[in-house]
Amino acid sequence: MVRQLVLSKQRSLLLFALLASLVSACSQASSVTKSATSTPLTTPEKPAAVNRVPVIHVFVALCDNVNQGIVPVSAALGNGDNPATNLYWGAAFGVKTFFSKSKDWQLVSHVGSPGPTVLQRLVFKHRQRELFMVADAYQGKEISQAMRDLLEAAAGRPGKAVKVKSAAGETEFNADGSAEVVAYVGHNGLMDFELHSPPQARDERGRRAIILACASKQYFSKPLRRTGASPLVWTTNLMAPEAYVLSAALDGWMNKESDEAVRARAATAYHKYQNCGLKAANNLFATGW
């Protein structure tokens, strides 16, 4: 009996010592973790530069029959590796063709393959205003990168300097988060996949966003709100994301019209080219949250 009591007491002492050791170890680990997280690992990134002139940055995900969840179009229109014939770029109502033929815009720069996912970059200057638009054509299979870059720009990611020459001389400005308006044109990839860890606002500049994709209001609301940008024009249902809508919306924005007036411009343009009925077009486009 005495021997059993002694053994029991020894087990209790061992258990107490083990628990004390574990508490000490947890305390040390907590201290180490706290110390590690209290010191930044990298230098905070500089804010996006403020441009001398207004800038618009357009992110275009080329239409792609193979790599996107779309109703297939013709092989030429749906070749996500060929901007020249692509539905959203080189076709009649694609961004490149439409703005190149516009009486209000002048193409002042054309760069091929400026990055690993971008096949072409165009820079347009407005003919009546000191205002520039950068348009990037993303390879069709890189649609997720195009959407992420749109959101990063909306959140204020600093962009590289862009130099262009026009009749007015050489001008330098920054794209991405330095743009006042960021726009997306293409298939709504969020219908097919989820963007993990969407970016958060880096400043309080309140950029405006135009998202021309099917039902963009339903799918982009959550990630766009995180960026701090506000929706100028987006959609509530299926649509053809063509450049005449972008052009009409930008005209209203440049004229400093109300958000509702800009939305109405987009709807009117869509009805004009699609002949879908003005009521249907008005129901398709929305502004604000």
Summary of the structure (lengths in Angstrom):
residues: 289
radius of gyration: 26.4
end to end distance: 77.9
largest distance: 105.3
contacts: 948
relative contact order: 0.12
helix: 40%
strand: 21%
